[in-house]
Amino acid sequence: MALVLGVDSSTQSTKVEVRDLETGKVISTGSARHPVTTPPSSEQEPEAWWIALVDACAQLGDVRSEVVAMSVTGQQHGFVVLDAKGESIRPAKLWNDTTSAPQAADLVQALGVQAWTAATGSVPVASFTVTKLAWLAENEPESLAVVARIMLPHDYLTWRLCGQHVTDRGDASGTGWYSPRHDSYQPQLITAAVADGRSEQDWLALLPTVLGPGEAAGTLTSEAAAALGLASGVVVGPGTGDNMAAALGLGLGPGDIAMSLGTSGTVYAVSATPTEDQSGAVAGFADANGGFLPLVATLNATKVTDAVARWLGTDAPGLADLAMRVPQSDGGPVLIPYFDGERTPNLPDATGTILGLTTSTTREQLALAAHDGVLCGLLDGLDTLIAAGASASGRVNLIGGGSRSVAYRQRLADLMGSPVMVPSTNETVATGAAVQAAMVLDQASAAELAKEWKLGSGTIVDPMADASAVRSAYLTANESGSQRYCS
């Protein structure tokens, strides 16, 4: 039996999933934690990701001998720099490290919003890799001087697997120096960000080669095979970013929407054409299948409900149970969830707010407000996505760790006033990585594999209450809060 291995290297952990190449059936899984980070400074040693991958693969058992192809997906935007010996120069800055907010503002001011959207489809914020490069130049010029390779997190693991310095267009589109529309690097943006005397060609030499969706990065080295317990000669795919992989794992088609509730929140759509949103709210990413993936991201998602659960002396399932006890007609407080700053809207220094507290406010009302605040932030993102030209005519899929919460599921359907699909796939991102591995090995299309593997099926959650008043209250509260943040 031929098997494929999908790897999801996220902010919090590495998850691996082995699937049957022919049927897509899950054969074995494993996971291992990453070091905890605390934004606004969020850094991890890249070696920790490799150690986690080794640990996770060790849990797969004997089926490892039948793996014939694998692919790695990773958290977007991370900034990995290696020296000429291939050693990490400093810890990697992750997507949720917002210490480069001043550099992001300087870059936008220097070139202008229109120039950035025309060149990359996006306006850089503190999450984007180009801002982290500018931060390094300003704060650690001695580190910048010895950089020999610049990578994204998934690129680093692909390099450890097969020794090739490569990436894919999906993850590259989140750097701030790649054009999804033209499928090419834009080195003039790097020289604009870092004036250290290096030419555009000098910078291009430090960047990974961009592979197409069906191109192999190489084959597993003997050293990597021994460490992971895999056979020599395993084909390694190009990898991609986590959101791009999730789209593959869900079998998303044009018009379908995905909302992901994890450490961060994301809402995105598959599109046949590129988008350029000059407000900066919509990132005009490429996908991992030759198309485009316009996306809105928020920094604050399930960690908000985790924090509120801790305050109330319970856990996430306990908080969901409290939330579902609130009478549907109950008004209650409104929570603005910008606990660790925010990416969308771009408010890196903002904090969370709870409005409408009274002496009669209950634990149940606070629990519901926490879930509603997170979801309303994502729904604002969906509105922005549609305004930028993305189609939302298909189904809405709720994924990520938060999708297992009965409160998040039901409240999203209530707030939208329409059904929500919760896919049965446990690890959508790792599934997408497995899909990509199969695409590379068999040269099959993503659509063919989605059909053969029966991807995208799941549970339909219908609305049970009219929560339109909650959305209105949130919008009013957030508008007044934005005036405070910007004052």
Secondary structure, DSSP 8 states (H G I E B T S, - for coil): --EEEEEEE-SSEEEEEEEETTT--EEEEEEEE----BTTB-EE-HHHHHHHHHHHHHTTGGGGGGEEEEEEEE-TT-BEEE-TTS-BSS-EE-TT--TTHHHHHHHHHHH-HHHHHHHHSS---TTSHHHHHHHHHHH-HHHHTT--EEE-HHHHHHHHHHS--EEEHHHHTTSSSEETTTTEE-HHHHHHH--SS--HHHHHTTS-EEE-TT---EE--HHHHHHHT--TT-EE---EEHHHHHHHHHT--TT-EEEEESSSEEEEE-BSS----TTS-SEEEE-SSSSEEEEEEES-SHHHHHHHHHHTT--HHHHHHHHTTS-TT----EEE--TT-BTTTTBTT---EEES--TT--HHHHHHHHHHHHHHHHHHHHHHHHHTT----S-EEEESGGGG-HHHHHHHHHHHTS-EEEES-S-HHHHHHHHHHHHHHH---HHHHHHHTTTT-EEEE---S--HHHHHHHHHHHHHHHHHHT-
